[in-house]
Amino acid sequence: MARLRLGPLLRYVDGSSATVWVEASRPCTAEVRCADGARGTARTFQIAGHHYALVPVTGLAPGTAQTYEVLLDGTPVWPLPDSPFPPSVIRTADPEVVRVTFGSCRWAAPPVGEKDPVGPDALDTLAARLAAAPDSERPDVLLLLGDQVYADETSRAIRDRIASRRGLADPPGSQVADYEEYTWLYHESWLDPEIRWLLSTVPSCMIFDDHDIIDDWNTSASWLAGMRATAWWRERLLSGLMSYWVHQHLGNLSPAELAADPLYAAVRETPDGTDVLRAYAAQADTHPASVRWSYRRDFGRVRVVMLDTRAARVLDEDGRAMLDPAEAQWLREQALGTRDTCDHLLIGTSLPWLLPHLVHDAEAWNAALCRGERGARWGRFGENLRQRADLEHWAAFPESFEALAGLVAEAGTGPGAPASVCVLSGDVHHAYVAEPEWPGGGPDARVLQLTCSPVHNSVPLSVKLGFRFGWSGLGRALGRRFARHGRNHRTALDWRCTGGPWFGNQLMTLTLRGRSASLRLDQARPDGTGKARLTTVEESSLTTS
């Protein structure tokens, strides 16, 4: 008899359809049945000895909430027997109000009973709040903006499994090495009871960042050459991309996109799709521009464009860019194709576009050194510093930074422009709001950088002090010194921090109603009883109708 190994995850939901992802213990037919009679089935496909299904559910009534169950070969496997959580539901979209909750950087929570060294998990805490009041306000979608798993910073439990399987003496040591070990990370993270229930009842969109593969992934051409020279890197990268496609990317796609996807068809049509998917991952490594991990989702009149800012990079110093030309053109089409159809444009990029001024100028200065503005000796110093200090955000790709600024302004200007254009990011282990200012007047839309992380991770004192100083007047003055040394062209764009910085395990929520938008920041804090609760530390209106 087939067992449910992982899931269900409720992924795509629109007004009449949904997709539900599961992993089973053996080949079988997965079925989702809703209380109102809507249903869907899918045969599992096999990757590296694991069996998965993405079940399309059709016939849902718009604006309703239906409980559902999952069956494998006709046997009910979800909800779990004696579950303490409310039934999982599929809520079809309400086009009038859209609530988007987002964040990034989540270490798996430790087992129950173990002390959590980094404090309460914000997603765990959100799950507890929703479970206690299942009819209360809830997100319409979770945007998880990177570092869903940490392939390079494993828990003690994962390290013990690695040690029993292959030992820790050989590279990559305690880091995951192949597809099987990647599956351990997803099981550790998504079998957490609160997270499992939350992901079964709130739709999610995901994109990778560096730790899903390795810290500083694709920092530079020099970094990549060094990694390719190791004996273990290729297997790690291919396994990381394969596991990302299975566990995260597939669920980002609509049923129509899935039906038209040749890779998905090929994997499902063969008894074992491992070689097909591995070849695709190898293609993504060799010819990154031939593969697109970015995607678009529309929630009524809210458009979400999720960007791949890791694999889509151009690393050659002469043409260095955050997005390759095809990816940049795709983003342009998605952002500008909103006239009269979009009240709010949300651009999801794991890496913040607008950073504290000192950090921005330091990264732009470093980029200038690396491309040879101050000679070969400074260039070698710059490359070493870039890799050691993680200087690889949008600011480290100056032309891409300017291009995004221009695109955001163009998308937010003129008749039919959205009321807001928000860049949603994580990565930097704190939260803040930054607002750009254009010389001579900006776009008609309210433009904001909204950054929120971590969901569950450490925030060292150095990060707190560094980012606070980075926003200060003294930090800005120091940044200008860097810019002058690097002979950098001053960007015409200016920006200021209008909220934060806030530190802690946290989530941001945008509530979008017509052309109005409001923002809330919630932090997970101990409640004094051994549990945790979400505390609202910021709530503000961004736009009004």
N, C-alpha and C positions, 0 to 999 in steps of 0.2 A: 504494500500500500504506500502511495506517495505521501510524504510529509511536507509541511510548509517549513522550509529552512530559514527564509528571510522574507520580510514584507508582511502584509501588503503595503506598498507605497502608492498613494493616490497622487498621480502626476498631472496630467493635462485635464482640465475641465473647462468646457464652454457652456453654452445655453442648452445643449441637448446631448452632449457626449462627454466621455471621460476615458482615461486610460489608467489601469491599475497594474503595477509591476509586482512580480513575485519571483522567488526562487524556490524550487521544489527539490526533493531529495532524489528524484528519478524522473525519467520521461513520463509525461502525463498530459492530460487536457485540463487546463485551468479555466475556471468559470467564475464569473462575478454575477450574483443575483441581487437585484434591488427589491425593496419592499413593494414598489409600485408595479413590478413586473419587468422593468427594463433589465437587460442582461447582456452578457458578452462572453465569448469563449476564445481561447487561443491554445494551440499546441505549444509545448515547451520547445525551446531550441537549446543546443548543447555547446558550451564553450569550456574547454579544458576540464572536462569531467563534471561540470556544473550545469544545472538545468534551469532555464529562466523562461518566463512568459511575460509579455506585455499585453494585457487583455483590454481590447477596445469595448467600451460599453456605450450602446446607442439607445435611442428612444426615451431619453430622459426628458422630463417636463421642465421648461424654463422656470427659473425662480423658485425651485423647490429643494428640499433637503430629504434625501432618501437613505435610510439605513441599508447596508449591504452586507452580504456574506460572501466568502470565498470557498470554492469547492475544488478539490483535485480528484479527477476521475470520479466525480459524483459524490465524493465524501466531504462533508463540511470540515474545514480546517481553520476558519476564522469567522467570528470571534473565537478567541481561545476559551476553553472551558474555565469557568469560574473567574473570568476576567474581572478585575476591579474597575475597569474603565467603561464609560458609556459606549454604546454601539458606534462603530465607524459609520460615517455618512458621506454621501456625495451631494454637495450643495451646488446646484447649477447657478451660473453667474447672474447677479443682479446688476444690470448695466447702469443703474442710477448711482450706486455707491460702491467704490472699489477700495479695499483696504490691503495695502502691500506692506508686509513685514519683512525686514531684511537685516542681514548681518553676515559676518564671515569669521573664519578661524575658530574651529571647534575641535579641541582634544576630546576624545571619548571620555565620558564621565567614569570614575572608578566604580567598582562593584559596590553594591549596597553594604554599608557597614564600615567601609574604608573612608578615612578622612580625605576630603578633596583638597589638594594643596593649592588650587587656584580659585577656590570659592565656588558658589553655586553655578550650575550650568543654566544659562538663560533659556535655552530651548526646553530643557527639563522643566524649568519653572513655569514657562508658558504652558506646557502640556498639563501640569498640575492645575493651573488656574482654569484652563478650558474644561478639564475633566470634572472639576468641582462645580462648574456652572456651564453645562453643555449648550444652553440656549443663549448664553451671553454673546456679546460682540466678539468676533473672531476674525483672523486674517482671511482674505479671499485667496491669497497666495503667499507662500514663503519664497523669497529670493535669497538663495544661499550662494554668496558671492566669492567662494573659493576656500580652499583648505578644509574641505569636508572630511578628508582623512589626512593623516601625517605619515607619509611613507618613510620619512627620514628621522622621525622622533617618535619611536614606538614605546608603548607602555611596557611595564614589567611583565604582564601576562603574555604579550606578543613576543617579547624577547625570550621568555622561557620556551615558547613554542618553537621559535627559530632555533634556539640552542638544542632542542631535542630532535630537530629535523636535519640540520646541517651544521650546527656549531656556529660560533661567533668569531672564530679566529680569522677567517678569510673574508675579504671584501664581498659585499658591503656591510659585513658585521651584523650589528643589531638592526640595520635598516632592511626593509623588505626587498626581496631579490627577484620574485617572479609572480606570475598571475595567482597562484595558489595562496601565496602570502598576502597579496592584495585583498583577496576575499576575506582573510582574517580581519583586516582593518574594517571592512564594511560590516562584518558580523559584529565585531566589538562595538562599533558605533551605533548601528541601527537595531541591534537586539536589546539595547537599553529599553526597559519596558515603557517608560514615558515617551521616549523618542519614537519607538515603534508605533505606539498608538497615535501620537501627533502626526506622523507622516502618513498614517493610514486614513486620516480624516481632514487634513488640510493640504490642498494641492501645493506642489513645490516646483520651482525652476532652479536649476543649478548651473554653475560654470566652475571650471578648475582655476586654481592659482598654483603657485610654485610647489607648495608642500604636498599637493596631490601627486606630484612626481618627485621633486627634490627642491630644497631651498635654493633660491636664485636661479631657477630653471630659465635658461636662455637669456642670461644676463648680457652676454656678448659673444662674438665669434671666438675670442680667445678662450672664454669659459667653455664653450661647446667643444672646441678642439681638444681641450684637456679632458673633458668627460669622455669623448669618443675614444680617447687613447687608453681608457681603462678596460679591463676585461669584462666587467660586470654591467656597464652602462647600457648597452644595447638591449639586453634582456629586461632590465629595469624599465627603460623607456617604453618598449613595446608592450610590456605587461601593464604598465600604468595607463597607456592610451587604450588598450583593450578593455581593462576593467572600468575605465571611465566611460567608454562607449556603452558598456553593458549596464552599469549601475546608475549612471547619471545622464548621459547624453540622450539615450533613447527616449526617456520620459519627458524630455524637453519638447519633443516634436508632437505635432497634432496628428490625429488619425489620417488625415489626407496626406501629410508629409511622410508619414510612415509607409503608406500605401505606395508612394512614388519613389521610395528610397531603394536603390538597387542593392546596396549592401545589406540592408535589413532583409530583403527578399532572398538574397543569396545565402545568408546565414540560416534562415528558416528552411530553405529548400534542401539543405544538405544534412545528412545524419549527424555530422559533427562540424560545426562552423568555425572551429578553432583556426584552421589554416587560412580560411577566407578572411577572418577578422585580423589575424596576424599580418597578412599581406597588406591589408588596409592600413594598419598601424605603421608598417614599414614604409609605405608610401607617404604617410603623414610625416614621418621622420625625414625621408629623403627629399620630398617635394612638398613642403608645408603649404604652399599656396594652392595645391590641388585639393586640399581638404578644408572644409569649413566647419568649425565648432561653434561659431556664433549663430544666433537664432533670434527670431522675433516672436513676441506674443502680444496679442491685442485683447484687452479686457474692456469691452464696450468701447468707450472713447478714450481709453488709456492705452498708450502703446509702450511696450517694454522692448528695448533692443539690448540684448545681452552680448557683450563683446568678449572674444578670445584675445586677451592681451599677453599671452604667453607663447603659444605655438605659431601665431600669425606674424610674429616679428620678422623684420629684416635685420640681420645682425652685421652685415658687411658695413664697415665704418664709413665707406663712401656713400652708402645709400641707407644708412641706419634709420629704421622706422618702427613704430609700435605696431602698425598694421601694414601688411603687404598691399600693393596697389589694388588688387582685386577686392581685398577685404575692406579697404578704405572706400572704394566705390560702392560696395554693398551697403556699408554704414550710411553713406550719403543718400542712397536711394531710400533706405528705411526711414531716415530722419526727415527727409524733405517730402516724403510721400504721405504727409499728414495733413495737408491743407484741407480745412473744413471737415475733417474726419476725426480729429484728435484734440481733446482738451488738455491732455498732459502727456509729455514725452519723457520717458524715463530711460536713461542710458546706463546700463549696468556694466561696470568695468571693475574688476577686482582691485585694481590699483588706482588710488585717487589721482584725479586730474589736477586739482588745486591743493597744493601742500603749503605748510608754513613757509614764509618767504625765505628764511634762511636755508631750509631744506631744498626748496626749489632752486635757489641760486647755486647751492653747493652741487646739486646734481647736474645742472646746466654747465657749470664750470668744469666739472669732472668730464662731461661729454666732450667739451672743447679740448681738454688735455688729451683725451684718448684719440681724438681725430687728428692730433698733431699740431694744434694751434701754438703750442709753446715748445715744440721740438720733441725729438725722440726720447730724451731722458724724462721729460715731464710726461710723455705719453706712457712710458712704462710705469711710472709712479701712478698715473691716473688709472691704468687698468688694474693694478694691484689694489688700489683703494676702492675702485668700483666693486670688485668682487668681495672684498672684506667688509665693506660698509653697506652693501645692498643698495647701491645708487643706480636704480634701474626702473624708476617710475616714469610717468609721462614727461616730467621735467628733464629726464635723461635722454629723451628723444625730442629735441627742441622743435624740429619741423612738424612732428606729429602733434606736439602740444599746441602749436599755432594753428594747425589745420583743424583740430578739434574745437578750438576757440572760435574760428571762423565758421565752422559748420553749426555750432550751437547758436551763434548769433543769427545766421541765415535762417535756421529752422524756426527761430523765435521771433522773426520779423515779418510784418506785412499782414495783409488780409488773410484770415483763416488760420493765423498762427496759434499754437497752443497757448494756454494761460501760463503754463510753467514748463520749463525744461530742467530736469533734475538729473545730475550725474550721481549715481549711487555706487559707493565703493566700500572697501573694507581694508584688510591687510595690515594697517599700521597700529593695531592694538589700542586704539582709542576712538572716540567719536567726536565729531565737530560739524559745524555748518560754516561754509565759506560762500561768499557772494562776490562774483566778479563785477568789475566796472569797466566799461569801454570808454575811451576818450571820445568826446563829442556826443555822448548818449549811446545807450545800448539797445538791445532788442526790445520788442514790445512785451515778450514773455518774461516772467520772473525766472531768472537762471540761478541755480544753486548747486553747490557741491555738498552732498550729504554722505558723510563717512561714518560707518558703524562697525566696529570690531573691538574686542573679540566677543564671540558668543560664549566661548569657554576656553580660556587660555591665560597665560601669565602676563602681567603688565609690570615689567621691572621699573624701579625708581628712575633709572637712566632714561627710559622712554618718557616718563612723565615730565622730568626736568627738561629733557631735550626738546620736546614738542612745545612745552610752554614757552621756553626761551625762543624757539623758532618763530613764534607769532609776535614776539615783543619788538619794540622799536629798536633796541640794541641788536637783536638778532637780525632784523631787516638791514640795519646798517652794515653788519658784518657780511651779510649776503652780498651786498653791493660791492664789497671789496673782492670777494670771490669773482663776481661777474667781471670786474675790471681786469683782474689778472688773466682770466680766460678769454678776454677780448670778445665777450659775448654781446650780441645785439640785445638791447633791452626790449622785452616784449611790451607792446602797447597796452596790453591788458593789465589791469590791476585788480586786486581782490583783498578782501578783509574777512577776518573770522567774526561771524555774527552769532555764533553759539558754541559753547565749549571752550577748551577741550574737556571731555568727560572721560573718566577712566573707570573700568569695571567690566564685568561680564554683562552684555547689554544687547538690546534689539531696538531698532527704529521702526516706526510704523507711519506710513503715509496714508491718510484718509482723503480720498478724492471723490468729490461730489459735484457734478457739473463742472464748472470752471473754478471751483474753490478747492483749496488744498490745505490740509493741516498736518502738522508733524508732532509725533510723540516719541520720546526716548524713555525706555524702561530698563532699569537695572535689576539684576537678580541679587538679592541680599538675604542673609540669614534672618529668620523671623524670631529667633530666641527659643524656638521649640525643637531645634534640630532639623527643621525644614527651611524652606526659602520662599520668598514671595517677590513678585515684580513690583518695583517702586518706580513711579513716574517721576523723573527728575527734570524733564523739560516738556512743555506742551506749548505750541505756538501755531498761529495761522500764517500760512505762506502766501495764499492768494484768496481773494473773495470774488464771488460771482458778480 
